[in-house]
Amino acid sequence: MRLLLATATLHSLVKLAKCQCLDSFTINANACTYQGFVDAVIGVGDDCNETWLVQTFGSLDSARETITQACADAYLPFGAITNKGPLFDQEYYNGGTYMNEERETINEHGITIHRLDDDPGNRIEIIHDDIAQSRGITWPDSLVNFKTCEYNAAMCCFAQDRYDDGNGDGNCEEPYDENCVDANPADNTDVCYVDMARSPIASRTSQGFALFEKNAEEDSHCHGFVWSDDPDDASTRFRGNNLFFVSMYDHLTQRGYVRNVPGAPMCACVEQVSAK
């Protein structure tokens, strides 16, 4: 991905310099990161060197922090995806809200309602097509499910299917009122037990276990991803994009996978989810 680093924010950062490095500029870099900025600037002029970075930002560590933050400010806030507030997003990732609980049906007037393709499908498709593939999305660390990921890993585990995608992903089929009342996703996981103390907000209790013997949890589907300790690594910079793709685009709108394993969050840092 090539990003044009000619933003007003980065432009103002360079103009802080006391030495004659760049008065005006356009920078082409491989990524909006500290290293991308340094690689693009160093060597442009005789004065564009590490000494200039120190004079501009106070130290190399400060330069890294400031440039990383400037790039992050250009990201789409994760909360803007639903635009319904942090309580809604938290409940969604615990397996609740209409996004998980509704299923397409026909009302008493013969009108189809609760179509996934319409809401939230249409909004999520637009964000995926127009934003997520060319712009970063912030990591939602204001939500307890993602606040501190000890192992740099997150996972979603889905327990129901609400959508017939035509590809055999899960066993929800049309007509929905007959064949999708309690449908299951494609099974790729055996859930052994849930330690509810791992995620007391999702389980709504501070302790307790749920045991699933002999496939008692029925079919479930899990998908996780990891990221680097390096803040400049693509896996770290775009982990918010990965979370959006896994939880909302690919598994929700494309496959119809919803709901949480009882007692566990639907999506969270891996140390909070159910044991496999």
N, C-alpha and C positions, 0 to 999 in steps of 0.2 A: 504494500500500500504506500503510495506517495502522497504526502500532504504538503500543501503550500504553506510554509511558515512565514506568512506575511501579515499576520494578525496584528491588530492595534496593540494588543497586550505585549507581544514579543517585540514589536517595534519600539514601544516605550521603554522596554528593558534595555535595549541596546543604546538608546539615546541617553541613558544614565551615565554612560562612560565619559570619563574626563579626557581620555586619549583620543586621537584621531583614527578611529578604526573604520566605522561606517556612519556616514551622515544619513543616508537613506539606502534602502536595500530591499531586495526580494530574495528570499532564501528557499531553495528547493532541497528538501531533506527526505530521507526514506521514511521517517516517522516523526511525529510530534513528541519527541522525548529529549531529555538532556543530551544524550549522546548524539542524537540526530542534529540537534542545534549546534553542538560543538563541532561535529564533523563538517557542517555546512559553513560555519563562520571562520574557524581556524584556517588561516592561510589565504583568506580573501584579500587581505592587505598585510603590509609588513607589521602593523601594530595589532593585528587580530591574532592574539596568542593567549596563553594561559594567564599572563600578567594582566592583559586587558580584562579577562574574566574576573580575576581577583579585584581589580580596581572597580569594576562595574558592580559586582555583587557582594564584595567584602571578603569572600572566601570561595573556594571551589565547592565546598559543601553547601553554602548558601546559594550558589549558582544552580546546583542540582535541584535543591528544594524549590527555588523560585520558578525555574523553568518547568519542572514537573507539575507544579500547581497551576501555572499559566496554561499548560496543555490540558490539564484536568478541567479547568474552567470552561473549556470549549466543548466538554462532553454533555450529552443529554442526561439530565438528572433522572435517576431510575424511577423516581416517583412520578415523572411526567408520562410514563408509559400508560398507567391507568388513570392518572390525574384524579384519584379518588381519596388520597390521603394515606398516611402511614398505617393507620389502624386497619383500613381496608386491605392494604398490601400485606400486612402482617397476618391477617386472618386468611387471605388467599393462600399464603405459603404454609399455613397450618391446615389447609384442606377445606376451608369454608368459603363463603360468599357465593353469589349467584353464578360466578364463573365456574365453580366446582359443582354446585348443587342443582342447577337447572338442567333440564333435558328437553330437547325439541318435542313438542306435542301439538295437538290440534285442540283448540278450545271449543266451547259449546256452540260457537257460531261458525265453526268450520275454518277458522283462521289459524294458520301455523304460527306458533309463538316460540320464543326461546331458541331461535336458530343460532347455533354457534358461529356460523359464517357471518352473521350480522353483528352480533354483540357477544363477546368482544372481538370476534374474528376480523372484522373490517379494520378496526383501529390497529390491531396487532400486525395485520398484513401490511398496512401503510408504513408503520414504523420499521418493520423488517425490510421492506423494499426500498424505502426512501432515506432511511437514517442509519440503521444498524450495520449496514455493510460498508459504510464510508465514514462513519463517525463513532467515537467511543461513547459508551454508556457507563455511568458511574456505578460503583459497587454499593449496594444498599446496606451499608454498615450501621445505619440508624435502626434497622430492624434486628431484633435480638437473634433471629435465626442466622444472621450473617455477620454479627458484630465482631466476633473473634473466632476465626477459623484456625485452630491450632495446627492443623496438618496441611494447610493450604489446599483444601479440597472441599467441595460441596457436592451434594447429591439430592436428587429428587426420586421419590418412590411413589408410584401411582397405584391405586387400588380399584379404580373403576374406569369404564369407557362410556362416553356419552355421544359418540359420533361415528357414523358409518362413512369411513373414508374411501371405501371401494377397493382397498388394498389388502384386506384381511388383517389389519392391525387391530387386534381385539375382536370381540364377538358381538359388538353392537351392530344391529342391522335395521334397515327400514322394513316395515313401519315401526317407528320408535316406540309407540305405545304398547306394542306387542313384543318386540325383540330387543329392547334397550332399557328395560326397567331397572335391571341390576346387572348390567353387562360388565365383563372383565377385560382388562388390557391383555396384550400378548405377554405371556409369562416368560420372564427371563431371570427371575429371582426367587429363591426360597427364603422367606422370612422366618427366622427361628424364634425370636423373642423381641420384645420392646421393653427397654428400661425407661420408665416414664420420668425418672429423676433427671434424665439427660436433657429433657426439654419440658420443664414444668408448665410453661405457658401453652404449649401445644396440647399437652396431655391434661392440663387443668388439674393437676395434682402434683405434689412434691415428691411422691415416691410410689412405688408399685411396679409390678411386672405384668406383661401380657405374653403368654406362651402359646405358640402355634405349632402343635404337634401333628404329624402326618398330613402336612399341607393344609392345615385348618384355615390358613389365611386365604386359601384359594389362589387364583392367579394374581400376580403383582409384577410391576415393571419398574426397574430402577435404572437411572442414568446419572453418572457423576462426571466431574471434571476436576482438574488440578491446575495450579499455577505456581510460578517460580517465586523465590524469595527476592529476586531482582526486580525492583519497581519499574525498570526500563524494559523488561522482557515483555513480549507481546502477550503471553499468557496471563500476565498480571495486569497489563494496561487494558486488556479487553475482556477481563473476567466478567464484568457486568454484561457485556454483549453475549458471552457464553451462557450466563444465567438466563437472560432474556430468551435466547434461542432454545435452550433445553426446556425451560419451564413453561413458557408462554407460546412460542411460535411452533416449534417442532412437535412437542408432545400434546399441547392443548389444541391449537387451531388445526394442525395437520392430522393428528391422530385421534384427538378427543379424550386423551387420558387425564383423569381428574382424581380428586379425593386422596386422602392420606391413609396409610396403615393405621388402624386405631391405636391411639396412645402416642403416636409419633408425629412430628411435623411432616408435611408433604415434601418440602424442600428446605434444606438447612445446611450448615457446616456439617461435615461428615460425622463428627463426634456426637452430634445430636440425633442422628437418624436411627432407625431401627437396626438391630443386629441381623446379619444375613447368615 
